[in-house]
Amino acid sequence: MPRFGVHVGQQACSMQELRGTWRLVEDLGYDWVSVWDHFYVSQIERSHDCFEAIACQAALATTTTRPRVGCLVYSAGYRHPAVFANSAVTIDHLSGGRVELGLGAGWHQEEYSSYGIPFESGAVRLRRLREYAEIVRALLRDESVTFDGEYWQLKDARCDPKALQPGGPRLWIGAHGPRALAQAGQLGDGWNTPFVSSEEFGRRAEIVRANVPGRRAFETGVTLALVHGESDPVPRLQEWFGDAAPQVEPGTLYGSSARIIDAVGRYVDAGADWILIAARAPFDHESLRRFAQEVIPAFAKGS
């Protein structure tokens, strides 16, 4: 049985609108709410506001009481991994043990350039991500950590208190290229990819799962746009995603509830454990409500 959540981009909106959407998602019974890690808005007019991720995940943790609270995904280039691990543990305590952590190599080059952060080659960013995930996992789990890597060095580093979740929060790796997909399976406890067809999701998931070591528990997720009840999703996609709308369209649920149920079923058949709905301002609360009331029950156990 798949589980369902909402991935809320904290751009082009007020904090009041953002927190209202988080509360609605919880009230509707979704099992997950997440934010993203950007300093600038993504894909639409750059003049809009964008709230920072760690502060938003902390606010999300205290605004909600039941769903998992995550971020997809924190860039390994933006923060020192030990500083990040301390933030993650603090948020886990604020949430009562509900935190999910996403990590990725980073892609938004304009943010890097504007803030003076080196935007390295893809191969370097993947190596950096590997070290980052290893350090974060060790700090969340071990009493002290000594690490002598290519990018970071730690000596008897501690991260106390530990998370409320035994072993620390689950690490989700965001990836889509072949090398990155293999690394996601090797490093993570989960993997998520956005806006792809069910066929492409299945192809990527197969690569990821083939690289999961041993008997490690592992989950997969896909993030999809939602235009409930409309036969042509393009106008709404253009409003939310601007010039990137054509890239988002293959991973869009739209039309009647029956059509959406069929589409979700194809992702589940392709191996998706989590279906996340991408919510961007202006937030479409009615579509989120209809999805919760008319689509999710079709996937309830025994239905």
TIDRENMAR-274918 format. One record per residue (C-alpha): residue number from 1; residue in one letter; x, y, z. Coordinates in steps of 0.5 Angstrom, whole numbers, plus 500, padded with zeros to 3 digits. Last residue first. Example, Ala and Ser with C-alpha at 12.3 -4.5 7.8 and 13.67 -1.06 7.14 Angstrom:
TIDRENMAR-274918
    i  aa  east  north   up
    2   S   527    498  514
    1   A   525    491  516
//
This chain:
TIDRENMAR-274918
    i  aa  east  north   up
  303   S   480    496  498
  302   G   484    492  503
  301   K   489    497  505
  300   A   487    504  502
  299   F   489    505  495
  298   A   482    508  493
  297   P   482    512  499
  296   I   488    516  497
  295   V   484    518  490
  294   E   477    522  492
  293   Q   478    525  499
  292   A   485    526  499
  291   F   486    528  492
  290   R   480    532  493
  289   R   483    536  498
  288   L   489    537  495
  287   S   486    540  489
  286   E   482    544  493
  285   H   488    547  496
  284   D   491    549  490
  283   F   497    554  493
  282   P   498    560  489
  281   A   504    558  490
  280   R   507    551  489
  279   A   505    544  492
  278   A   508    538  489
  277   I   504    532  491
  276   L   508    526  494
  275   I   507    519  492
  274   W   511    514  497
  273   D   513    507  496
  272   A   513    508  488
  271   G   515    501  485
  270   A   513    501  478
  269   D   506    498  480
  268   V   505    504  485
  267   Y   507    509  479
  266   R   502    506  475
  265   G   497    506  480
  264   V   498    513  481
  263   A   496    514  474
  262   D   489    510  474
  261   I   487    514  481
  260   I   488    520  477
  259   R   484    518  471
  258   A   478    516  476
  257   S   479    522  480
  256   S   478    526  473
  255   G   483    530  470
  254   Y   491    531  472
  253   L   497    528  475
  252   T   503    531  472
  251   G   510    528  472
  250   P   510    528  464
  249   E   508    536  465
  248   V   514    538  469
  247   Q   519    539  463
  246   P   514    542  459
  245   A   512    547  465
  244   A   520    549  466
  243   D   518    556  463
  242   G   514    558  468
  241   F   513    553  474
  240   W   507    555  478
  239   E   503    559  473
  238   Q   506    555  467
  237   L   503    549  470
  236   R   496    552  471
  235   P   496    553  464
  234   V   498    547  462
  233   P   494    542  466
  232   D   489    541  460
  231   S   483    536  462
  230   E   482    540  469
  229   G   479    536  475
  228   H   485    536  479
  227   V   491    539  477
  226   L   497    536  481
  225   A   504    536  480
  224   L   508    530  482
  223   T   514    528  487
  222   V   516    520  486
  221   G   518    516  492
  220   T   522    510  494
  219   E   524    506  500
  218   F   530    502  503
  217   A   531    498  509
  216   R   538    495  508
  215   R   538    488  507
  214   G   545    488  504
  213   P   547    494  500
  212   V   542    498  496
  211   N   545    498  489
  210   A   540    495  485
  209   R   535    499  488
  208   V   537    505  485
  207   I   538    502  478
  206   E   531    499  478
  205   A   528    506  481
  204   R   531    510  475
  203   R   527    505  470
  202   G   521    505  474
  201   F   521    512  475
  200   E   522    513  467
  199   E   516    509  466
  198   S   511    512  471
  197   S   513    519  468
  196   V   517    524  471
  195   F   516    530  475
  194   P   521    529  481
  193   T   525    524  484
  192   N   526    521  491
  191   W   530    516  494
  190   G   530    512  501
  189   D   535    510  506
  188   G   541    513  502
  187   L   548    512  501
  186   Q   549    506  496
  185   G   542    506  493
  184   A   543    514  492
  183   Q   550    513  489
  182   A   547    508  483
  181   L   542    514  482
  180   A   548    519  482
  179   R   552    515  477
  178   P   546    514  472
  177   G   543    521  473
  176   H   537    522  477
  175   A   538    524  484
  174   G   535    526  491
  173   I   538    522  497
  172   W   533    521  502
  171   L   536    520  509
  170   R   532    517  515
  169   P   532    520  521
  168   G   537    518  527
  167   G   539    511  529
  166   P   533    511  534
  165   Q   529    516  532
  164   L   529    521  538
  163   A   535    524  535
  162   K   542    524  539
  161   P   543    530  544
  160   D   549    531  542
  159   C   553    531  536
  158   R   560    530  537
  157   A   566    531  533
  156   D   573    527  535
  155   K   576    530  530
  154   L   573    532  523
  153   Q   576    533  516
  152   W   572    535  510
  151   Y   573    536  503
  150   E   577    530  501
  149   G   576    526  507
  148   D   579    525  514
  147   F   573    523  519
  146   T   573    522  526
  145   V   567    522  529
  144   S   564    521  537
  143   E   558    518  540
  142   D   556    515  533
  141   R   549    515  530
  140   L   547    522  528
  139   L   554    524  527
  138   A   556    518  523
  137   R   550    519  518
  136   V   551    526  517
  135   I   559    524  516
  134   E   557    519  511
  133   A   552    523  507
  132   Y   557    529  507
  131   E   562    525  504
  130   R   558    522  499
  129   L   555    529  497
  128   R   562    531  496
  127   R   564    526  491
  126   L   557    527  487
  125   R   559    534  487
  124   V   566    533  484
  123   A   563    529  479
  122   G   558    534  477
  121   S   563    539  476
  120   E   564    544  482
  119   F   559    550  483
  118   P   564    554  488
  117   I   559    558  493
  116   G   560    566  492
  115   Y   553    567  494
  114   S   551    569  487
  113   S   554    564  484
  112   Y   552    558  488
  111   E   545    561  488
  110   E   545    561  480
  109   Q   548    554  479
  108   H   541    551  482
  107   W   544    544  482
  106   G   546    541  488
  105   A   549    534  490
  104   G   543    532  494
  103   L   541    530  501
  102   G   534    529  504
  101   L   532    528  511
  100   E   526    526  514
   99   V   524    528  521
   98   R   518    526  525
   97   G   521    524  532
   96   G   517    529  537
   95   S   518    535  532
   94   L   522    539  536
   93   H   527    534  538
   92   D   528    532  530
   91   I   529    539  529
   90   T   534    539  534
   89   V   537    533  531
   88   A   537    536  524
   87   S   540    542  526
   86   N   546    539  529
   85   A   547    534  523
   84   F   547    541  519
   83   V   553    544  523
   82   A   557    537  522
   81   P   555    537  515
   80   H   558    544  513
   79   R   552    548  509
   78   Y   551    550  502
   77   G   554    545  498
   76   A   551    538  500
   75   S   544    541  498
   74   Y   539    539  502
   73   V   533    536  498
   72   L   527    535  499
   71   C   526    537  506
   70   G   522    533  511
   69   V   516    533  516
   68   R   513    526  517
   67   P   506    527  519
   66   R   503    528  526
   65   T   503    534  530
   64   T   504    540  525
   63   T   506    547  526
   62   T   512    545  531
   61   A   516    541  526
   60   L   514    546  520
   59   A   517    551  523
   58   A   523    547  524
   57   Q   523    545  517
   56   C   522    553  515
   55   A   528    555  519
   54   I   532    549  515
   53   A   530    551  509
   52   E   530    559  508
   51   F   524    562  505
   50   C   524    565  498
   49   D   521    571  496
   48   H   519    573  488
   47   S   523    578  484
   46   R   526    571  481
   45   E   520    570  476
   44   I   519    563  476
   43   Q   523    557  475
   42   S   526    556  482
   41   V   525    562  487
   40   Y   532    564  490
   39   F   535    561  497
   38   H   533    554  496
   37   D   533    548  500
   36   W   526    545  499
   35   V   520    543  504
   34   S   516    537  506
   33   V   510    534  509
   32   W   508    527  510
   31   D   503    522  512
   30   Y   497    526  509
   29   G   490    526  513
   28   L   487    532  510
   27   D   488    536  517
   26   E   495    535  516
   25   V   495    538  509
   24   L   491    543  512
   23   R   496    545  517
   22   W   502    545  512
   21   T   498    550  507
   20   G   496    555  513
   19   R   503    555  515
   18   L   505    557  508
   17   E   500    562  507
   16   Q   502    565  514
   15   M   509    565  512
   14   S   507    569  506
   13   C   508    566  499
   12   A   512    567  492
   11   Q   517    561  495
   10   Q   516    556  500
    9   G   515    550  495
    8   V   511    545  499
    7   H   512    537  498
    6   V   505    534  500
    5   G   504    527  502
    4   F   502    520  501
    3   R   503    513  503
    2   P   503    507  498
    1   M   500    500  500
//
